[in-house]
Amino acid sequence: MSRSATLGVTFIGGGTGGHIYPSLAVAEALASIEPSTIAVFLTGDRDADAQALEDQRLFDSPAHRVALGARPPSRKPRAMLACVRSWGKAVRDSREALRELKSSCDRVVAMSTGGYVSAPAAQAARVERVPLVLVGLDARLGKANRFVARRAAERLVAQDEAPNGWHAIGPIVGQRAKAPADAARCRQQLGLDPDLPTLLVMGGSQGARSINQFLAAIAEHESSVLRGWQVIHLAGDAKAAASSAAALDRAGIPNSVLERMSPIGPAWGAASAALCRAGAGTVAEAHANAVPALYLPYPYHADQHQGANAQPIVDAGGGVLVRDRIDPRKNLEAILPELVALLRSTDKRQAMAAALQKLPRKDGAQACANTLIERATSM
């Protein structure tokens, strides 16, 4: 690392791409202010974390990642033991990365977007006296963020409202998640008909099995629902993508099925409507691109925070919130009518898109970048 950089930023977060993509958006905003910044990503050691940073260039350099072997806490004794055993090394590895950054930069700051990786890294930042900015992405705070909050110099929420002691900066959406062109050109980029309405189906950065199965059930049993439409499906893995493409092909539904897509902006630009989870990033991207969506929150979260993420959009008339019954037959019975109503009515979709366009549009990425600069401590 070169001493020429004045600002060093450690981005902390991992477990899913949803913890990393907001950091990439903030790094993008920082580059317009402090182009000589040095960035280091402290992530988990899962494939999802590596994939999110694969081929990413920041500040004219490949993204530098340090994979921590941290493990999530659990009520199961064996898993909890793994968490405890991994803690010390994760803290030590984080401290080493922070010390290297401190030796190379005039000012240093850390930013956490949550996930189980954030806890030991936050502890390391505290020991190394590096100021930590915590960014809560979801409408409800998870356990890791509650732990990190006690060690944070600044607490931000990437929502339009914040609890006491936190500052709302608005959703964080980078250029990679915004439509790069009009709908026709985005569809052509994906090998689709530029004039055909398009349904985007996705379950977040790693896909969603129940949504994949629901789409397959539609193709097999209710394919008439998709007549006159084409489908972009981000399935999450190769096996699911192959299965989905085969099912849609058999049903005669034009499609572009991928494991995942980066940048994802062309998919949002092509979409007339979306069937998706309600992670903070997904909801923010649908809002930013004014895409009406049918939200199926992850059904296994105890606090159901994904539903809370989507609720303001739903209340404003820009989305529909339904419960994922997990079983594809039950989803056909319960969700299909809502999907039909969305796909069959151009007026409904236009009204929903208009509602999304009227909602406040704060630039959370820029606000967060400004906070990092303000909080950076001289070394």
C-alpha positions as CSV (number, residue, x, y, z in Angstrom):
1,M,0.0,0.0,0.0
2,S,1.2,3.5,-0.8
3,R,1.5,6.3,1.7
4,S,0.0,8.7,-1.0
5,A,-3.5,7.9,0.1
6,T,-4.9,10.2,2.7
7,L,-8.0,8.3,3.7
8,G,-8.3,4.6,4.6
9,V,-11.7,2.9,5.0
10,T,-12.4,-0.6,6.3
11,F,-15.8,-1.9,5.1
12,I,-17.1,-4.6,7.5
13,G,-19.9,-7.0,6.7
14,G,-20.6,-10.3,5.2
15,G,-22.6,-13.5,5.0
16,T,-24.6,-12.4,2.0
17,G,-24.1,-10.0,-0.9
18,G,-26.7,-7.8,0.8
19,H,-24.2,-6.8,3.4
20,I,-21.5,-6.0,0.8
21,Y,-23.3,-4.2,-2.1
22,P,-24.2,-1.2,0.1
23,S,-20.5,-0.8,1.0
24,L,-19.7,-0.9,-2.7
25,A,-22.2,1.9,-3.3
26,V,-20.6,4.0,-0.5
27,A,-17.2,3.4,-1.9
28,E,-18.5,4.6,-5.3
29,A,-19.7,7.8,-3.6
30,L,-16.4,8.2,-1.8
31,A,-14.4,8.0,-5.0
32,S,-16.0,11.2,-6.3
33,I,-14.7,13.0,-3.2
34,E,-11.5,11.3,-2.2
35,P,-10.3,9.3,-5.2
36,S,-7.0,8.3,-3.6
37,T,-8.8,6.4,-0.8
38,I,-7.6,2.9,0.1
39,A,-10.4,0.4,0.9
40,V,-10.2,-2.9,2.6
41,F,-13.2,-5.3,3.0
42,L,-13.5,-7.5,6.1
43,T,-16.0,-10.2,5.0
44,G,-16.9,-13.7,5.8
45,D,-15.3,-16.6,4.1
46,R,-18.4,-17.8,2.3
47,D,-18.6,-18.0,-1.5
48,A,-21.3,-15.3,-1.5
49,D,-18.9,-12.8,-0.1
50,A,-16.2,-13.6,-2.7
51,Q,-18.8,-13.5,-5.5
52,A,-20.0,-10.0,-4.4
53,L,-16.5,-8.6,-4.7
54,E,-15.4,-10.6,-7.7
55,D,-14.0,-8.4,-10.5
56,Q,-14.9,-5.2,-8.5
57,R,-12.5,-2.3,-9.0
58,L,-12.5,0.5,-6.4
59,F,-10.4,3.7,-6.5
60,D,-8.6,2.3,-9.6
61,S,-7.6,-0.9,-7.9
62,P,-9.2,-4.4,-7.5
63,A,-11.2,-4.7,-4.3
64,H,-9.0,-5.9,-1.5
65,R,-10.7,-8.5,0.7
66,V,-9.7,-10.1,4.0
67,A,-11.9,-13.2,4.6
68,L,-12.6,-13.7,8.3
69,G,-13.4,-17.2,9.6
70,A,-16.0,-15.9,12.0
71,R,-19.1,-18.1,12.6
72,P,-22.6,-16.9,13.6
73,P,-23.9,-17.4,17.1
74,S,-26.5,-20.2,17.6
75,R,-28.6,-21.9,20.2
76,K,-27.2,-25.2,19.0
77,P,-24.3,-26.2,21.3
78,R,-21.9,-27.3,18.5
79,A,-22.6,-24.3,16.3
80,M,-22.2,-22.0,19.3
81,L,-18.9,-23.6,20.1
82,A,-17.7,-22.9,16.6
83,C,-18.7,-19.3,17.0
84,V,-16.7,-19.0,20.3
85,R,-13.7,-20.8,18.8
86,S,-13.6,-18.5,15.7
87,W,-13.9,-15.3,17.7
88,G,-10.3,-14.8,18.7
89,K,-8.8,-15.3,15.3
90,A,-11.4,-13.1,13.6
91,V,-10.5,-10.3,16.0
92,R,-6.8,-10.8,15.5
93,D,-7.1,-10.9,11.7
94,S,-9.3,-7.7,11.8
95,R,-6.7,-5.9,14.0
96,E,-3.9,-6.9,11.6
97,A,-5.9,-5.4,8.6
98,L,-6.6,-2.3,10.5
99,R,-3.0,-1.8,11.6
100,E,-1.9,-2.2,8.0
101,L,-4.4,0.5,6.9
102,K,-3.3,2.8,9.7
103,S,0.4,2.5,8.6
104,S,-0.5,3.5,5.1
105,C,-3.0,6.3,5.5
106,D,-3.2,9.6,7.2
107,R,-6.9,9.1,8.3
108,V,-8.7,5.9,9.0
109,V,-12.3,5.0,9.6
110,A,-14.4,1.8,9.6
111,M,-17.9,1.1,8.4
112,S,-20.1,-1.9,9.3
113,T,-23.2,-3.0,7.5
114,G,-23.9,-5.9,9.8
115,G,-23.9,-9.7,9.6
116,Y,-22.1,-12.0,12.1
117,V,-18.7,-10.9,10.7
118,S,-19.3,-7.4,12.0
119,A,-19.1,-8.3,15.7
120,P,-15.4,-9.4,16.0
121,A,-14.3,-6.8,13.5
122,A,-16.1,-4.1,15.5
123,Q,-14.3,-5.3,18.6
124,A,-11.0,-5.0,16.7
125,A,-11.8,-1.4,15.6
126,R,-12.4,-0.5,19.2
127,V,-9.1,-2.0,20.4
128,E,-7.2,-0.3,17.5
129,R,-9.0,3.0,18.2
130,V,-10.4,3.3,14.7
131,P,-13.8,5.1,14.7
132,L,-16.6,2.9,13.6
133,V,-19.7,4.0,11.6
134,L,-22.5,1.5,11.9
135,V,-25.1,1.4,9.1
136,G,-28.3,-0.5,9.8
137,L,-29.7,-1.6,6.5
138,D,-33.0,-3.1,7.7
139,A,-36.0,-1.5,9.3
140,R,-35.5,-3.6,12.4
141,L,-32.1,-4.0,14.1
142,G,-30.6,-7.5,14.3
143,K,-28.5,-9.0,17.1
144,A,-25.1,-8.2,15.5
145,N,-26.1,-4.6,15.0
146,R,-27.2,-4.2,18.6
147,F,-23.8,-5.5,19.7
148,V,-21.9,-3.3,17.3
149,A,-24.0,-0.2,18.2
150,R,-22.4,-0.1,21.6
151,R,-19.0,0.3,19.9
152,A,-20.0,2.7,17.2
153,A,-19.0,6.4,17.0
154,E,-22.0,7.0,14.6
155,R,-25.1,5.0,14.0
156,L,-26.9,5.4,10.7
157,V,-30.0,3.7,9.3
158,A,-30.5,3.2,5.5
159,Q,-34.2,4.0,5.8
160,D,-36.3,7.1,5.9
161,E,-37.0,6.8,9.6
162,A,-34.7,6.0,12.5
163,P,-35.0,5.0,16.2
164,N,-33.7,7.3,18.9
165,G,-30.0,7.7,18.8
166,W,-29.7,6.9,15.1
167,H,-29.7,9.0,12.0
168,A,-31.8,8.2,9.0
169,I,-29.9,8.7,5.7
170,G,-32.2,7.0,3.3
171,P,-31.7,3.9,1.1
172,I,-28.2,3.1,-0.2
173,V,-28.3,2.3,-3.9
174,G,-25.2,2.4,-6.1
175,Q,-25.0,3.0,-9.9
176,R,-24.6,-0.8,-10.4
177,A,-28.2,-1.2,-9.3
178,K,-29.7,1.5,-11.4
179,A,-31.0,1.1,-14.9
180,P,-28.3,2.1,-17.4
181,A,-30.7,2.7,-20.3
182,D,-34.4,2.6,-21.2
183,A,-36.4,-0.6,-20.9
184,A,-36.1,-1.6,-24.5
185,R,-32.3,-1.4,-24.5
186,C,-32.0,-3.2,-21.2
187,R,-34.1,-6.0,-22.5
188,Q,-32.0,-6.3,-25.7
189,Q,-28.9,-6.4,-23.6
190,L,-30.4,-9.5,-21.9
191,G,-31.3,-11.1,-25.2
192,L,-35.1,-10.5,-24.7
193,D,-37.8,-8.9,-26.9
194,P,-37.5,-5.1,-26.4
195,D,-41.3,-4.6,-26.6
196,L,-42.5,-7.4,-24.3
197,P,-43.4,-6.7,-20.7
198,T,-40.9,-8.3,-18.4
199,L,-41.2,-9.9,-15.0
200,L,-38.1,-9.9,-12.8
201,V,-38.0,-12.8,-10.4
202,M,-35.3,-12.9,-7.7
203,G,-34.6,-13.9,-4.2
204,G,-31.7,-11.7,-3.2
205,S,-28.0,-12.2,-3.8
206,Q,-28.2,-16.0,-3.2
207,G,-31.6,-16.7,-4.7
208,A,-34.6,-18.2,-2.8
209,R,-35.6,-21.8,-3.1
210,S,-39.3,-21.2,-2.4
211,I,-39.5,-18.5,-5.0
212,N,-37.7,-20.7,-7.5
213,Q,-40.2,-23.5,-6.8
214,F,-43.1,-21.1,-7.1
215,L,-42.0,-19.9,-10.5
216,A,-41.5,-23.5,-11.7
217,A,-45.0,-24.4,-10.4
218,I,-46.4,-21.4,-12.4
219,A,-44.6,-22.6,-15.5
220,E,-45.8,-26.2,-15.1
221,H,-49.4,-25.7,-14.0
222,E,-50.4,-22.0,-14.7
223,S,-48.3,-21.0,-17.6
224,S,-51.2,-18.9,-19.1
225,V,-50.6,-16.4,-16.3
226,L,-47.3,-15.5,-18.1
227,R,-48.6,-15.4,-21.7
228,G,-47.6,-12.2,-23.3
229,W,-44.8,-11.7,-20.8
230,Q,-41.1,-12.7,-20.6
231,V,-39.1,-13.5,-17.5
232,I,-35.8,-12.6,-16.1
233,H,-34.9,-15.0,-13.3
234,L,-31.9,-14.7,-11.0
235,A,-32.0,-18.2,-9.5
236,G,-28.9,-18.1,-7.2
237,D,-27.0,-21.2,-8.4
238,A,-26.4,-23.2,-11.5
239,K,-28.7,-26.1,-10.7
240,A,-31.6,-23.9,-9.9
241,A,-31.0,-21.8,-13.0
242,A,-30.9,-24.8,-15.3
243,S,-34.1,-26.2,-13.8
244,S,-35.9,-22.8,-14.2
245,A,-34.8,-22.3,-17.7
246,A,-36.0,-25.8,-18.7
247,A,-39.4,-25.2,-17.0
248,L,-39.9,-21.9,-18.7
249,D,-38.8,-23.2,-22.1
250,R,-41.2,-26.1,-21.9
251,A,-44.0,-23.6,-21.1
252,G,-43.0,-21.5,-24.1
253,I,-42.2,-18.5,-21.9
254,P,-39.4,-16.3,-23.3
255,N,-36.8,-16.0,-20.6
256,S,-33.3,-15.0,-19.5
257,V,-32.3,-17.1,-16.5
258,L,-29.0,-16.5,-14.7
259,E,-27.4,-17.6,-11.5
260,R,-26.9,-14.0,-10.5
261,M,-26.2,-10.7,-12.2
262,S,-23.6,-8.0,-11.6
263,P,-24.2,-5.2,-12.2
264,I,-27.9,-5.8,-11.7
265,G,-29.0,-2.5,-13.1
266,P,-30.0,-3.9,-16.6
267,A,-32.4,-6.4,-14.9
268,W,-34.2,-3.6,-13.0
269,G,-34.2,-1.4,-16.2
270,A,-35.8,-4.2,-18.2
271,A,-38.5,-5.0,-15.6
272,S,-42.1,-4.0,-15.8
273,A,-42.8,-5.7,-12.5
274,A,-40.9,-7.8,-9.9
275,L,-41.5,-10.9,-7.8
276,C,-38.9,-10.8,-5.1
277,R,-37.8,-11.0,-1.4
278,A,-37.9,-7.8,0.7
279,G,-34.3,-7.5,1.8
280,A,-33.3,-3.9,2.4
281,G,-31.2,-3.8,-0.8
282,T,-33.9,-5.3,-3.0
283,V,-36.6,-2.9,-1.7
284,A,-34.3,0.1,-2.2
285,E,-33.4,-1.0,-5.7
286,A,-37.1,-1.4,-6.7
287,H,-37.8,2.0,-5.3
288,A,-34.9,3.6,-7.1
289,N,-35.9,2.1,-10.4
290,A,-39.7,2.7,-9.8
291,V,-40.5,-1.0,-10.4
292,P,-43.8,-2.2,-8.9
293,A,-43.2,-5.4,-6.9
294,L,-44.9,-8.3,-5.3
295,Y,-42.8,-8.8,-2.1
296,L,-42.4,-12.3,-0.5
297,P,-40.4,-11.7,2.7
298,Y,-38.0,-14.4,3.9
299,P,-40.3,-16.6,5.9
300,Y,-37.9,-17.9,8.5
301,H,-36.8,-14.6,10.2
302,A,-38.1,-14.5,13.8
303,D,-38.5,-10.7,13.7
304,Q,-39.9,-10.6,10.1
305,H,-37.8,-7.6,9.4
306,Q,-38.1,-8.0,5.6
307,G,-41.8,-7.4,5.8
308,A,-41.0,-4.2,7.8
309,N,-38.5,-3.2,5.0
310,A,-41.3,-3.3,2.4
311,Q,-44.1,-1.9,4.5
312,P,-43.5,1.9,3.7
313,I,-43.4,1.1,0.0
314,V,-46.6,-0.9,0.3
315,D,-48.3,1.8,2.4
316,A,-47.4,4.3,-0.4
317,G,-49.0,2.1,-3.0
318,G,-45.8,1.0,-4.7
319,G,-45.8,-2.6,-3.8
320,V,-47.8,-5.6,-2.6
321,L,-46.8,-7.6,0.4
322,V,-47.7,-11.3,0.7
323,R,-46.6,-14.2,2.9
324,D,-44.5,-16.9,1.4
325,R,-46.2,-20.2,2.3
326,I,-43.0,-22.0,1.2
327,D,-44.9,-25.0,-0.3
328,P,-45.3,-24.2,-4.1
329,R,-48.9,-25.6,-4.1
330,K,-49.9,-23.4,-1.2
331,N,-48.2,-20.4,-2.9
332,L,-50.1,-21.1,-6.1
333,E,-53.4,-20.8,-4.1
334,A,-52.5,-17.8,-2.0
335,I,-50.1,-15.7,-4.1
336,L,-51.1,-16.4,-7.7
337,P,-54.2,-14.1,-7.6
338,E,-52.0,-11.2,-6.5
339,L,-49.5,-11.9,-9.2
340,V,-52.3,-12.1,-11.8
341,A,-53.7,-8.8,-10.7
342,L,-50.3,-7.2,-11.1
343,L,-49.5,-8.7,-14.5
344,R,-52.9,-8.2,-16.1
345,S,-53.4,-4.5,-15.3
346,T,-51.2,-2.0,-17.0
347,D,-53.1,0.8,-15.1
348,K,-52.3,-0.9,-11.8
349,R,-48.5,-1.1,-12.6
350,Q,-48.4,2.5,-13.8
351,A,-50.1,3.7,-10.7
352,M,-47.7,1.8,-8.5
353,A,-44.7,3.1,-10.5
354,A,-46.0,6.7,-10.1
355,A,-46.4,6.1,-6.3
356,L,-42.7,5.0,-6.2
357,Q,-41.6,8.1,-8.1
358,K,-43.3,10.4,-5.6
359,L,-41.6,8.9,-2.6
360,P,-38.6,10.8,-1.1
361,R,-35.3,10.0,-2.7
362,K,-32.5,10.5,-0.3
363,D,-29.0,9.6,-1.4
364,G,-28.0,7.3,1.4
365,A,-24.7,6.4,-0.2
366,Q,-23.5,10.0,-0.4
367,A,-24.7,10.8,3.1
368,C,-22.8,7.8,4.4
369,A,-19.6,8.7,2.5
370,N,-19.8,12.2,4.0
371,T,-20.1,10.8,7.5
372,L,-17.1,8.5,7.0
373,I,-15.0,11.5,6.0
374,E,-16.2,13.5,9.0
375,R,-15.5,10.6,11.4
376,A,-12.1,9.6,10.1
377,T,-9.4,10.0,12.7
378,S,-5.9,11.2,12.0
379,M,-3.2,8.7,12.5
